Structure formats: structure tokens, C-alpha cells
Amino acid sequence: MNQRTEDMLVKGVGTLAAVAAAWVAQKAISAVWRQLMGHDVPTGTEDNESKMSELVAAAVVTGAVGTVVRMLAARGGTKVARKALVR
């Protein structure tokens, strides 16, 4: 396998890991939010009853957690793929 193919494969594995981790993180955030707040995470599009502070808090939490999880999963997936290809 040439270097270009290896690089594409490694990036693909990292991307898939990041997407899967982001999906799991979003589900976890939604479940925790529902448990703590008694309702789904507000998006700001469904009604005008959500408080601005709650919308901002939801945006900060989902954005920060989602970004960190995607970054860690992409790095981990890339590392695993590289190790698998070295053999």
C-alpha cells in the first residue's frame, strides 16, 4: 500500500471515529440535560418559552463537549489506524 492510500485510510478512520463519538456525546448530553432539567435541550427554534440563559448554556455545553469529544476521537482513531497499518 502506498503512502497516499495509507494517509487517506488513516484520515477516514479518524473521521469515522469523530462522527461516531460526536453522535454518542450528543445522545449523552441530551439524556443528562433531560434528567437534570426535566425537558429536552432547547434549540431556540421550537418556541419562545426558553430563557436566553438556558439557550446559551445549552449551546456552550453542547459545543464544548462536542468539540473535545470529536477531537479526542479523531486523534484516537488516527493513532489506532496508524498502529494497525504498521504491522
MMTF fields as JSON, N, C-alpha, C and O atoms, coordinates in Angstrom:
{
  "mmtfVersion": "1.0.0",
  "mmtfProducer": "UNKNOWN",
  "numBonds": 347,
  "numAtoms": 348,
  "numGroups": 87,
  "numChains": 1,
  "numModels": 1,
  "chainsPerModel": [1],
  "groupsPerChain": [87],
  "chainIdList": ["A"],
  "bondAtomList": [4, 2, 8, 6, 12, 10, 16, 14, 20, 18, 24, 22, 28, 26, 32, 30, 36, 34, 40, 38, 44, 42, 48, 46, 52, 50, 56, 54, 60, 58, 64, 62, 68, 66, 72, 70, 76, 74, 80, 78, 84, 82, 88, 86, 92, 90, 96, 94, 100, 98, 104, 102, 108, 106, 112, 110, 116, 114, 120, 118, 124, 122, 128, 126, 132, 130, 136, 134, 140, 138, 144, 142, 148, 146, 152, 150, 156, 154, 160, 158, 164, 162, 168, 166, 172, 170, 176, 174, 180, 178, 184, 182, 188, 186, 192, 190, 196, 194, 200, 198, 204, 202, 208, 206, 212, 210, 216, 214, 220, 218, 224, 222, 228, 226, 232, 230, 236, 234, 240, 238, 244, 242, 248, 246, 252, 250, 256, 254, 260, 258, 264, 262, 268, 266, 272, 270, 276, 274, 280, 278, 284, 282, 288, 286, 292, 290, 296, 294, 300, 298, 304, 302, 308, 306, 312, 310, 316, 314, 320, 318, 324, 322, 328, 326, 332, 330, 336, 334, 340, 338, 344, 342],
  "bondOrderList": [1, 1, 1, 1, 1, 1, 1, 1, 1, 1, 1, 1, 1, 1, 1, 1, 1, 1, 1, 1, 1, 1, 1, 1, 1, 1, 1, 1, 1, 1, 1, 1, 1, 1, 1, 1, 1, 1, 1, 1, 1, 1, 1, 1, 1, 1, 1, 1, 1, 1, 1, 1, 1, 1, 1, 1, 1, 1, 1, 1, 1, 1, 1, 1, 1, 1, 1, 1, 1, 1, 1, 1, 1, 1, 1, 1, 1, 1, 1, 1, 1, 1, 1, 1, 1, 1],
  "groupList": [{"groupName": "MET", "atomNameList": ["N", "CA", "C", "O"], "elementList": ["N", "C", "C", "O"], "formalChargeList": [0, 0, 0, 0], "bondAtomList": [1, 0, 2, 1, 3, 2], "bondOrderList": [1, 1, 2], "singleLetterCode": "M", "chemCompType": "L-PEPTIDE LINKING"}, {"groupName": "ASN", "atomNameList": ["N", "CA", "C", "O"], "elementList": ["N", "C", "C", "O"], "formalChargeList": [0, 0, 0, 0], "bondAtomList": [1, 0, 2, 1, 3, 2], "bondOrderList": [1, 1, 2], "singleLetterCode": "N", "chemCompType": "L-PEPTIDE LINKING"}, {"groupName": "GLN", "atomNameList": ["N", "CA", "C", "O"], "elementList": ["N", "C", "C", "O"], "formalChargeList": [0, 0, 0, 0], "bondAtomList": [1, 0, 2, 1, 3, 2], "bondOrderList": [1, 1, 2], "singleLetterCode": "Q", "chemCompType": "L-PEPTIDE LINKING"}, {"groupName": "ARG", "atomNameList": ["N", "CA", "C", "O"], "elementList": ["N", "C", "C", "O"], "formalChargeList": [0, 0, 0, 0], "bondAtomList": [1, 0, 2, 1, 3, 2], "bondOrderList": [1, 1, 2], "singleLetterCode": "R", "chemCompType": "L-PEPTIDE LINKING"}, {"groupName": "THR", "atomNameList": ["N", "CA", "C", "O"], "elementList": ["N", "C", "C", "O"], "formalChargeList": [0, 0, 0, 0], "bondAtomList": [1, 0, 2, 1, 3, 2], "bondOrderList": [1, 1, 2], "singleLetterCode": "T", "chemCompType": "L-PEPTIDE LINKING"}, {"groupName": "GLU", "atomNameList": ["N", "CA", "C", "O"], "elementList": ["N", "C", "C", "O"], "formalChargeList": [0, 0, 0, 0], "bondAtomList": [1, 0, 2, 1, 3, 2], "bondOrderList": [1, 1, 2], "singleLetterCode": "E", "chemCompType": "L-PEPTIDE LINKING"}, {"groupName": "ASP", "atomNameList": ["N", "CA", "C", "O"], "elementList": ["N", "C", "C", "O"], "formalChargeList": [0, 0, 0, 0], "bondAtomList": [1, 0, 2, 1, 3, 2], "bondOrderList": [1, 1, 2], "singleLetterCode": "D", "chemCompType": "L-PEPTIDE LINKING"}, {"groupName": "LEU", "atomNameList": ["N", "CA", "C", "O"], "elementList": ["N", "C", "C", "O"], "formalChargeList": [0, 0, 0, 0], "bondAtomList": [1, 0, 2, 1, 3, 2], "bondOrderList": [1, 1, 2], "singleLetterCode": "L", "chemCompType": "L-PEPTIDE LINKING"}, {"groupName": "VAL", "atomNameList": ["N", "CA", "C", "O"], "elementList": ["N", "C", "C", "O"], "formalChargeList": [0, 0, 0, 0], "bondAtomList": [1, 0, 2, 1, 3, 2], "bondOrderList": [1, 1, 2], "singleLetterCode": "V", "chemCompType": "L-PEPTIDE LINKING"}, {"groupName": "LYS", "atomNameList": ["N", "CA", "C", "O"], "elementList": ["N", "C", "C", "O"], "formalChargeList": [0, 0, 0, 0], "bondAtomList": [1, 0, 2, 1, 3, 2], "bondOrderList": [1, 1, 2], "singleLetterCode": "K", "chemCompType": "L-PEPTIDE LINKING"}, {"groupName": "GLY", "atomNameList": ["N", "CA", "C", "O"], "elementList": ["N", "C", "C", "O"], "formalChargeList": [0, 0, 0, 0], "bondAtomList": [1, 0, 2, 1, 3, 2], "bondOrderList": [1, 1, 2], "singleLetterCode": "G", "chemCompType": "PEPTIDE LINKING"}, {"groupName": "ALA", "atomNameList": ["N", "CA", "C", "O"], "elementList": ["N", "C", "C", "O"], "formalChargeList": [0, 0, 0, 0], "bondAtomList": [1, 0, 2, 1, 3, 2], "bondOrderList": [1, 1, 2], "singleLetterCode": "A", "chemCompType": "L-PEPTIDE LINKING"}, {"groupName": "TRP", "atomNameList": ["N", "CA", "C", "O"], "elementList": ["N", "C", "C", "O"], "formalChargeList": [0, 0, 0, 0], "bondAtomList": [1, 0, 2, 1, 3, 2], "bondOrderList": [1, 1, 2], "singleLetterCode": "W", "chemCompType": "L-PEPTIDE LINKING"}, {"groupName": "ILE", "atomNameList": ["N", "CA", "C", "O"], "elementList": ["N", "C", "C", "O"], "formalChargeList": [0, 0, 0, 0], "bondAtomList": [1, 0, 2, 1, 3, 2], "bondOrderList": [1, 1, 2], "singleLetterCode": "I", "chemCompType": "L-PEPTIDE LINKING"}, {"groupName": "SER", "atomNameList": ["N", "CA", "C", "O"], "elementList": ["N", "C", "C", "O"], "formalChargeList": [0, 0, 0, 0], "bondAtomList": [1, 0, 2, 1, 3, 2], "bondOrderList": [1, 1, 2], "singleLetterCode": "S", "chemCompType": "L-PEPTIDE LINKING"}, {"groupName": "HIS", "atomNameList": ["N", "CA", "C", "O"], "elementList": ["N", "C", "C", "O"], "formalChargeList": [0, 0, 0, 0], "bondAtomList": [1, 0, 2, 1, 3, 2], "bondOrderList": [1, 1, 2], "singleLetterCode": "H", "chemCompType": "L-PEPTIDE LINKING"}, {"groupName": "PRO", "atomNameList": ["N", "CA", "C", "O"], "elementList": ["N", "C", "C", "O"], "formalChargeList": [0, 0, 0, 0], "bondAtomList": [1, 0, 2, 1, 3, 2], "bondOrderList": [1, 1, 2], "singleLetterCode": "P", "chemCompType": "L-PEPTIDE LINKING"}],
  "groupTypeList": [0, 1, 2, 3, 4, 5, 6, 0, 7, 8, 9, 10, 8, 10, 4, 7, 11, 11, 8, 11, 11, 11, 12, 8, 11, 2, 9, 11, 13, 14, 11, 8, 12, 3, 2, 7, 0, 10, 15, 6, 8, 16, 4, 10, 4, 5, 6, 1, 5, 14, 9, 0, 14, 5, 7, 8, 11, 11, 11, 8, 8, 4, 10, 11, 8, 10, 4, 8, 8, 3, 0, 7, 11, 11, 3, 10, 10, 4, 9, 8, 11, 3, 9, 11, 7, 8, 3],
  "groupIdList": [1, 2, 3, 4, 5, 6, 7, 8, 9, 10, 11, 12, 13, 14, 15, 16, 17, 18, 19, 20, 21, 22, 23, 24, 25, 26, 27, 28, 29, 30, 31, 32, 33, 34, 35, 36, 37, 38, 39, 40, 41, 42, 43, 44, 45, 46, 47, 48, 49, 50, 51, 52, 53, 54, 55, 56, 57, 58, 59, 60, 61, 62, 63, 64, 65, 66, 67, 68, 69, 70, 71, 72, 73, 74, 75, 76, 77, 78, 79, 80, 81, 82, 83, 84, 85, 86, 87],
  "secStructList": [7, 7, 2, 2, 2, 2, 2, 2, 2, 2, 2, 2, 2, 2, 2, 2, 2, 2, 2, 2, 2, 2, 2, 2, 2, 2, 2, 2, 2, 2, 2, 2, 2, 2, 2, 2, 2, 1, 1, 7, 7, 7, 7, 1, 1, 1, 7, 1, 7, 1, 7, 2, 2, 2, 2, 2, 2, 2, 2, 2, 2, 2, 2, 2, 2, 2, 2, 2, 2, 2, 2, 2, 2, 2, 2, 2, 2, 2, 2, 2, 2, 2, 2, 2, 2, 2, 7],
  "xCoordList": [0.85, 0.0, 0.899, 1.852, 0.601, 1.446, 1.075, 0.048, 1.92, 1.755, 0.459, -0.202, 0.097, -1.118, -2.357, -3.253, -2.414, -3.535, -3.593, -4.668, -2.432, -2.371, -2.884, -3.678, -2.435, -2.872, -4.378, -5.03, -4.927, -6.376, -7.138, -8.171, -6.633, -7.266, -7.226, -8.219, -6.091, -5.936, -6.886, -7.551, -6.955, -7.86, -9.312, -10.119, -9.638, -11.004, -11.402, -12.509, -10.498, -10.774, -10.932, -11.837, -10.076, -10.177, -11.487, -12.113, -11.903, -13.163, -14.353, -15.256, -14.362, -15.459, -15.531, -16.618, -14.381, -14.354, -14.907, -15.645, -14.556, -15.027, -16.533, -17.206, -17.065, -18.51, -19.27, -20.268, -18.789, -19.453, -19.401, -20.395, -18.256, -18.117, -18.997, -19.577, -19.105, -19.961, -21.422, -22.164, -21.833, -23.216, -23.49, -24.518, -22.566, -22.72, -22.723, -23.528, -21.836, -21.775, -23.069, -23.553, -23.631, -24.889, -26.012, -26.813, -26.074, -27.092, -26.905, -27.881, -25.654, -25.372, -25.742, -26.34, -25.392, -25.738, -27.244, -27.758, -27.951, -29.418, -30.017, -30.944, -29.489, -30.018, -29.753, -30.636, -28.548, -28.212, -29.033, -29.546, -29.157, -29.941, -31.391, -31.977, -31.961, -33.348, -33.505, -34.503, -32.532, -32.578, -32.491, -33.225, -31.596, -31.387, -32.465, -32.916, -32.866, -33.766, -35.23, -36.121, -35.476, -36.85, -37.421, -38.61, -36.597, -37.035, -35.845, -34.696, -36.126, -35.056, -34.19, -34.583, -33.015, -32.105, -32.791, -33.261, -32.858, -33.507, -32.648, -31.421, -33.322, -32.608, -32.895, -32.184, -33.938, -34.298, -35.237, -35.739, -35.485, -36.348, -37.76, -38.684, -37.945, -39.255, -40.252, -41.453, -39.792, -40.715, -39.958, -38.732, -40.71, -40.089, -40.089, -39.768, -40.447, -40.529, -39.173, -39.024, -38.205, -36.891, -36.216, -36.243, -35.616, -34.889, -33.592, -32.991, -33.173, -31.94, -30.753, -29.865, -30.722, -29.612, -29.552, -28.464, -30.709, -30.737, -30.278, -29.58, -30.662, -30.196, -28.686, -28.02, -28.152, -26.704, -25.979, -24.96, -26.492, -25.879, -25.875, -24.873, -26.983, -27.064, -26.07, -25.423, -25.945, -25.011, -23.561, -22.762, -23.232, -21.866, -21.542, -20.482, -22.453, -22.208, -22.09, -21.126, -23.052, -23.008, -21.818, -21.196, -21.503, -20.367, -19.034, -18.196, -18.84, -17.567, -17.372, -16.323, -18.37, -18.253, -18.113, -17.272, -18.925, -18.863, -17.504, -16.985, -16.935, -15.632, -14.53, -13.709, -14.505, -13.473, -13.598, -12.597, -14.816, -15.026, -14.619, -13.956, -15.004, -14.616, -13.102, -12.534, -12.456, -11.004, -10.307, -9.414, -10.715, -10.095, -10.351, -9.457, -11.558, -11.88, -11.104, -10.622, -10.979, -10.217, -8.754, -8.153, -8.186, -6.791, -6.637, -5.704, -7.565, -7.505, -7.677, -6.944, -8.647, -8.869, -7.677, -7.311, -7.071, -5.881, -4.729, -4.025, -4.545, -3.46, -3.658, -2.71, -4.88, -5.172, -4.949, -4.371, -5.405, -5.243, -3.767, -3.344, -2.989, -1.549, -0.869, -0.049, -1.214, -0.628, -1.034, -0.219, -2.281, -2.749, -2.033, -1.786, -1.703, -1.035, 0.449, 1.064, 1.039, 2.475, 2.809, 3.904, 1.903, 2.145, 2.441, 2.666],
  "yCoordList": [-1.17, 0.0, 1.237, 1.314, 2.193, 3.381, 4.379, 4.238, 5.368, 6.33, 7.127, 7.397, 7.499, 8.293, 7.501, 8.047, 6.234, 5.385, 5.2, 5.24, 4.998, 4.866, 6.119, 6.038, 7.279, 8.546, 8.727, 9.174, 8.384, 8.516, 7.564, 7.929, 6.365, 5.387, 5.85, 5.745, 6.355, 6.842, 8.014, 8.057, 8.949, 10.095, 9.643, 10.174, 8.66, 8.14, 7.502, 7.716, 6.718, 6.088, 7.157, 7.068, 8.148, 9.244, 9.99, 10.338, 10.237, 10.938, 10.116, 10.643, 8.841, 7.969, 7.899, 7.93, 7.807, 7.786, 9.084, 9.065, 10.202, 11.504, 11.644, 12.149, 11.209, 11.302, 10.416, 10.839, 9.192, 8.276, 8.826, 8.768, 9.353, 9.899, 11.127, 11.3, 11.972, 13.151, 12.75, 13.373, 11.711, 11.225, 10.702, 11.02, 9.902, 9.363, 10.496, 10.487, 11.46, 12.589, 13.385, 13.802, 13.6, 14.344, 13.605, 14.22, 12.282, 11.481, 11.562, 11.678, 11.5, 11.577, 12.955, 13.047, 14.002, 15.357, 15.504, 16.059, 15.014, 15.105, 14.359, 14.851, 13.171, 12.373, 13.056, 13.112, 13.567, 14.246, 15.528, 15.816, 16.289, 17.528, 17.226, 17.899, 16.207, 15.82, 15.406, 15.745, 14.682, 14.227, 15.409, 15.466, 16.348, 17.483, 18.564, 19.129, 18.839, 19.969, 19.57, 20.409, 18.304, 17.844, 18.039, 17.802, 18.466, 18.637, 18.509, 18.471, 18.444, 18.3, 19.555, 20.635, 19.376, 20.501, 21.517, 21.147, 22.783, 23.771, 24.092, 24.156, 24.291, 24.666, 26.1, 26.675, 26.678, 28.048, 28.146, 29.228, 27.025, 27.055, 26.585, 26.899, 25.831, 25.239, 26.172, 26.054, 27.085, 28.003, 29.216, 29.293, 30.141, 31.338, 31.28, 32.272, 30.124, 30.0, 29.738, 29.925, 29.313, 29.042, 30.348, 31.331, 30.336, 31.51, 31.626, 30.622, 32.852, 33.091, 32.464, 31.907, 32.545, 31.966, 30.449, 29.875, 29.8, 28.355, 28.007, 27.013, 28.809, 28.587, 28.737, 27.942, 29.751, 29.974, 28.842, 28.352, 28.424, 27.314, 26.041, 25.327, 25.755, 24.564, 24.652, 23.66, 25.815, 25.99, 25.807, 25.174, 26.358, 26.251, 24.799, 24.291, 24.141, 22.752, 21.84, 21.083, 21.905, 21.008, 21.321, 20.408, 22.588, 22.962, 22.528, 21.956, 22.799, 22.458, 20.949, 20.431, 20.255, 18.801, 18.151, 17.272, 18.574, 18.002, 18.191, 17.272, 19.365, 19.642, 18.806, 18.227, 18.737, 17.951, 16.47, 15.809, 15.955, 14.539, 14.227, 13.219, 15.073, 14.842, 14.872, 14.042, 15.828, 15.942, 14.706, 14.144, 14.288, 13.116, 11.847, 11.014, 11.698, 10.508, 10.491, 9.44, 11.635, 11.695, 11.342, 10.601, 11.868, 11.543, 10.062, 9.405, 9.546, 8.137, 7.225, 6.247, 7.542, 6.74, 6.76, 5.736, 7.921, 8.052, 7.228, 6.538, 7.305, 6.561, 5.051, 4.333, 4.576, 3.147, 2.708, 1.65, 3.515, 3.164, 3.116, 2.217, 4.066, 4.062, 2.811, 2.188, 2.45, 1.252, 0.003, -0.902, -0.058, -1.218, -1.346, -2.458, -0.231, -0.262, -0.525, -0.938, -0.3, -0.51, -1.987, -2.366, -2.819, -4.271, -4.852, -6.058],
  "zCoordList": [0.0, 0.0, 0.0, 0.776, -0.86, -0.932, 0.18, 0.844, 0.359, 1.455, 1.33, 2.334, 0.123, -0.078, 0.336, 0.981, -0.024, 0.349, 1.862, 2.461, 2.469, 3.925, 4.607, 5.544, 4.143, 4.73, 4.608, 5.551, 3.457, 3.262, 4.183, 4.745, 4.333, 5.205, 6.66, 7.38, 7.08, 8.453, 8.705, 9.74, 7.782, 7.935, 7.966, 8.728, 7.134, 7.104, 8.424, 8.916, 8.994, 10.292, 11.37, 12.2, 11.365, 12.331, 12.198, 13.199, 10.976, 10.734, 11.2, 11.849, 10.876, 11.317, 12.837, 13.413, 13.482, 14.945, 15.518, 16.503, 14.909, 15.377, 15.218, 16.117, 14.097, 13.851, 14.842, 15.425, 15.023, 15.962, 17.387, 18.111, 17.787, 19.136, 19.337, 20.409, 18.331, 18.432, 18.584, 19.343, 17.864, 17.97, 19.384, 19.982, 19.908, 21.261, 22.287, 23.218, 22.124, 23.052, 23.035, 24.088, 21.86, 21.76, 22.474, 23.178, 22.295, 22.983, 24.496, 25.236, 24.959, 26.389, 26.955, 28.027, 26.244, 26.679, 26.773, 27.744, 25.776, 25.78, 26.964, 27.607, 27.254, 28.361, 29.708, 30.563, 29.888, 31.141, 31.291, 32.373, 30.216, 30.26, 30.634, 31.483, 29.993, 30.27, 31.734, 32.37, 32.266, 33.657, 34.623, 35.61, 34.334, 35.233, 35.102, 36.098, 33.866, 33.622, 33.458, 33.589, 33.176, 33.017, 31.624, 31.407, 30.676, 29.289, 28.353, 28.794, 27.072, 26.083, 26.013, 26.452, 25.452, 25.247, 24.332, 23.256, 24.733, 23.873, 22.654, 22.731, 21.54, 20.323, 19.922, 19.098, 20.504, 20.166, 18.988, 18.683, 18.317, 17.14, 17.436, 16.686, 18.527, 18.762, 19.43, 19.187, 20.255, 20.919, 21.431, 21.349, 21.95, 22.523, 24.04, 24.694, 24.616, 26.06, 26.724, 27.931, 25.948, 26.523, 26.919, 26.178, 28.09, 28.548, 27.76, 27.377, 27.526, 26.791, 27.521, 26.877, 28.836, 29.595, 29.404, 29.345, 29.308, 29.094, 27.677, 27.478, 26.709, 25.336, 25.232, 24.569, 25.884, 25.856, 26.57, 26.081, 27.716, 28.455, 27.618, 27.577, 26.955, 26.105, 24.957, 24.62, 24.359, 23.251, 23.709, 23.019, 24.861, 25.384, 25.725, 25.362, 26.418, 26.832, 25.613, 25.499, 24.71, 23.556, 22.652, 22.109, 22.488, 21.646, 22.232, 21.534, 23.511, 24.151, 24.24, 23.858, 24.737, 24.88, 23.509, 23.319, 22.564, 21.218, 20.561, 19.928, 20.706, 20.103, 20.731, 20.02, 22.045, 22.728, 22.377, 22.099, 22.389, 22.085, 20.645, 20.4, 19.695, 18.298, 18.129, 17.42, 18.779, 18.664, 19.238, 18.605, 20.43, 21.049, 20.243, 20.093, 19.729, 18.939, 17.631, 17.21, 16.99, 15.739, 15.984, 15.206, 17.055, 17.384, 17.71, 17.247, 18.513, 18.879, 17.682, 17.529, 16.831, 15.631, 14.706, 14.127, 14.565, 13.726, 14.294, 13.557, 15.603, 16.255, 16.075, 15.757, 16.278, 16.116, 14.672, 14.42, 13.739, 12.315, 11.932, 11.205, 12.409, 12.113, 12.673, 11.998, 13.907, 14.512, 13.74, 13.56, 13.283, 12.544, 11.2, 10.733, 10.586, 9.278, 9.377, 8.394, 10.524, 10.691, 10.675, 10.258, 11.114, 11.185, 9.868, 9.762]
}
